[in-house]
Amino acid sequence: MRVDINLATRPYEDAREFWARWGLGVGLLAALTLVLLTFAVRGWINAGRDRQNIRHLQAQIDQLDKERAQAQAFLDLGANRGTRDQSQFLNGLIQRKAFSWTRVFEDLERVMPANLHLVSLEPKLTEQNELQLEMKVEGDTREGTLELTRHMEASTHFRGAQMTEENGQGESGNSMSAKIVAIYVGGPSERSAK
């Protein structure tokens, strides 16, 4: 009987088999690491450019705010206050004069459901110089007012439509009355755009 004894201090390992098994995986991991490192470096460089652009835009905003504050201080002087108030009054008149009732009613006609009708309409200028429409509508069901607000939101002529009040009985005997507020954007009429 023959017994093989290994007298070496280190046992024999087949390196070729080890690299055949694990070499491909290690190579793929190294390639993936390089790709991810490239994306990380590129993202860091792009973020640096974005930070620089933000600093530049913020400097421009600060400069414009400073100019605006100087202009406001100039207009607030006692000698200029009358001119400022007069120009604000005239600008308000021009904006009111530019309001087209015909166009508003055309745009409302496009979004108004069949079972709902307009009772009153009041245009107002907001502090941001946007035209806000407050309208009272009456109809048979609450779904009509909800449909109107959805149609107004889907339209390019209205923004921020919301129902602010709702009553069970309308003035003309209908079962539903509601107050709807929306910002009127206006713009070119859809008929003239075609």
C-alpha positions as CSV (number, residue, x, y, z in Angstrom):
1,M,0.0,0.0,0.0
2,R,1.3,3.4,-1.1
3,V,0.5,6.6,0.9
4,D,1.2,10.1,-0.7
5,I,2.5,12.6,1.8
6,N,2.8,16.3,0.9
7,L,5.8,17.6,2.8
8,A,5.5,21.2,1.4
9,T,4.8,24.0,3.8
10,R,2.0,25.3,1.6
11,P,-0.6,23.1,0.1
12,Y,-0.8,23.0,-3.7
13,E,-3.3,25.4,-5.3
14,D,-4.2,25.5,-8.9
15,A,-4.0,29.2,-9.8
16,R,-5.2,28.6,-13.4
17,E,-8.5,27.2,-12.1
18,F,-8.9,30.1,-9.7
19,W,-8.4,32.8,-12.4
20,A,-10.6,30.9,-14.8
21,R,-13.4,30.9,-12.2
22,W,-13.0,34.4,-10.8
23,G,-11.1,36.4,-13.3
24,L,-14.0,37.2,-15.5
25,G,-16.1,38.4,-12.6
26,V,-13.3,40.5,-11.2
27,G,-12.7,42.0,-14.7
28,L,-16.5,42.9,-15.0
29,L,-16.5,44.5,-11.6
30,A,-13.4,46.5,-12.5
31,A,-15.1,47.7,-15.7
32,L,-18.3,48.5,-13.9
33,T,-16.3,50.5,-11.3
34,L,-14.6,52.5,-14.0
35,V,-17.9,53.3,-15.7
36,L,-19.5,54.4,-12.4
37,L,-16.4,56.4,-11.5
38,T,-16.6,58.1,-14.9
39,F,-20.3,59.0,-14.4
40,A,-19.5,60.3,-10.9
41,V,-16.7,62.5,-12.1
42,R,-18.8,63.8,-15.0
43,G,-21.7,64.5,-12.6
44,W,-19.4,66.4,-10.2
45,I,-18.0,68.5,-13.1
46,N,-21.5,69.3,-14.3
47,A,-22.7,70.1,-10.8
48,G,-19.7,72.5,-10.6
49,R,-20.9,74.2,-13.8
50,D,-24.4,74.4,-12.5
51,R,-23.2,75.9,-9.2
52,Q,-21.3,78.5,-11.1
53,N,-24.3,79.3,-13.3
54,I,-26.5,79.6,-10.2
55,R,-24.0,82.0,-8.6
56,H,-24.0,84.1,-11.8
57,L,-27.8,84.2,-12.0
58,Q,-28.1,85.0,-8.3
59,A,-25.6,87.9,-8.8
60,Q,-27.8,89.2,-11.6
61,I,-30.9,88.8,-9.5
62,D,-29.2,90.7,-6.6
63,Q,-28.2,93.5,-9.0
64,L,-31.7,93.8,-10.4
65,D,-33.2,93.8,-6.9
66,K,-30.8,96.6,-6.0
67,E,-31.8,98.6,-9.1
68,R,-35.5,98.0,-8.3
69,A,-35.0,99.2,-4.7
70,Q,-33.2,102.3,-6.0
71,A,-36.0,103.0,-8.5
72,Q,-38.6,102.4,-5.8
73,A,-36.8,104.8,-3.4
74,F,-36.7,107.4,-6.2
75,L,-40.4,107.0,-6.8
76,D,-41.2,107.2,-3.1
77,L,-39.6,110.7,-2.8
78,G,-42.1,113.4,-2.1
79,A,-41.6,115.2,-5.4
80,N,-42.1,112.0,-7.4
81,R,-45.0,110.5,-5.4
82,G,-47.7,112.3,-7.4
83,T,-46.2,111.1,-10.7
84,R,-46.0,107.5,-9.4
85,D,-49.6,107.6,-8.2
86,Q,-50.8,109.0,-11.5
87,S,-48.9,106.4,-13.5
88,Q,-50.3,103.6,-11.4
89,F,-53.8,105.0,-11.9
90,L,-53.4,105.3,-15.7
91,N,-51.9,101.8,-15.9
92,G,-54.9,100.5,-14.0
93,L,-57.2,102.2,-16.5
94,I,-55.4,100.8,-19.4
95,Q,-55.6,97.3,-18.0
96,R,-59.3,97.7,-17.4
97,K,-59.8,99.1,-20.9
98,A,-58.0,96.1,-22.4
99,F,-60.4,93.8,-20.8
100,S,-62.7,92.3,-23.5
101,W,-66.1,91.2,-22.3
102,T,-66.7,89.5,-25.6
103,R,-63.6,87.4,-25.4
104,V,-64.3,86.4,-21.8
105,F,-67.9,85.3,-22.7
106,E,-66.6,83.4,-25.7
107,D,-64.0,81.5,-23.6
108,L,-66.7,80.8,-20.9
109,E,-69.1,79.5,-23.5
110,R,-66.5,76.9,-24.6
111,V,-66.1,75.5,-21.0
112,M,-69.6,76.0,-19.6
113,P,-71.6,72.7,-19.3
114,A,-75.1,72.5,-20.7
115,N,-76.9,72.2,-17.4
116,L,-75.2,75.3,-15.9
117,H,-75.7,79.0,-16.5
118,L,-73.9,82.2,-15.5
119,V,-75.7,84.5,-13.1
120,S,-73.1,87.2,-12.5
121,L,-69.5,87.9,-13.4
122,E,-67.1,90.4,-11.7
123,P,-63.6,91.0,-13.0
124,K,-61.0,92.2,-10.5
125,L,-57.3,93.0,-10.6
126,T,-55.1,91.1,-8.1
127,E,-52.0,92.6,-6.4
128,Q,-50.0,90.7,-9.0
129,N,-51.9,92.6,-11.8
130,E,-53.7,89.4,-12.9
131,L,-57.3,89.5,-13.9
132,Q,-59.4,87.5,-11.5
133,L,-63.0,86.5,-12.4
134,E,-65.5,86.0,-9.7
135,M,-68.6,84.3,-11.2
136,K,-71.8,83.0,-9.8
137,V,-73.3,80.0,-11.6
138,E,-76.6,78.1,-11.1
139,G,-77.5,74.7,-12.2
140,D,-79.4,71.5,-11.5
141,T,-76.6,69.5,-9.8
142,R,-73.3,70.1,-8.0
143,E,-71.5,68.0,-10.7
144,G,-72.1,70.8,-13.2
145,T,-70.0,73.2,-11.1
146,L,-67.3,70.6,-10.6
147,E,-67.3,69.9,-14.4
148,L,-67.0,73.7,-15.0
149,T,-64.0,74.0,-12.8
150,R,-62.3,71.0,-14.5
151,H,-63.0,72.4,-17.9
152,M,-61.6,75.8,-16.8
153,E,-58.4,74.2,-15.5
154,A,-58.0,72.2,-18.8
155,S,-58.5,75.4,-20.8
156,T,-55.5,77.7,-21.7
157,H,-57.6,80.8,-20.9
158,F,-58.2,80.1,-17.1
159,R,-55.9,79.2,-14.2
160,G,-56.5,78.3,-10.6
161,A,-60.3,77.7,-10.9
162,Q,-61.9,76.9,-7.6
163,M,-65.4,76.8,-6.1
164,T,-65.4,79.2,-3.1
165,E,-69.1,79.1,-2.1
166,E,-72.0,76.7,-2.7
167,N,-75.6,77.0,-1.8
168,G,-78.4,74.5,-2.1
169,Q,-81.0,76.8,-3.7
170,G,-80.3,79.3,-6.5
171,E,-82.0,82.6,-7.0
172,S,-83.9,81.5,-10.1
173,G,-85.2,78.3,-8.5
174,N,-82.4,76.0,-9.5
175,S,-81.3,73.4,-7.0
176,M,-77.6,74.5,-7.0
177,S,-75.8,77.8,-6.8
178,A,-72.1,78.3,-6.5
179,K,-69.4,81.0,-6.7
180,I,-66.3,80.2,-8.7
181,V,-63.1,82.2,-8.8
182,A,-60.4,81.9,-11.5
183,I,-57.5,83.8,-13.0
184,Y,-58.3,84.8,-16.6
185,V,-55.3,84.5,-18.8
186,G,-57.0,85.4,-22.0
187,G,-54.6,85.3,-25.0
188,P,-55.6,84.8,-28.6
189,S,-59.0,83.4,-29.3
190,E,-59.1,79.8,-30.4
191,R,-61.3,80.8,-33.4
192,S,-58.8,83.5,-34.5
193,A,-55.9,81.0,-34.1
194,K,-57.4,78.6,-36.5
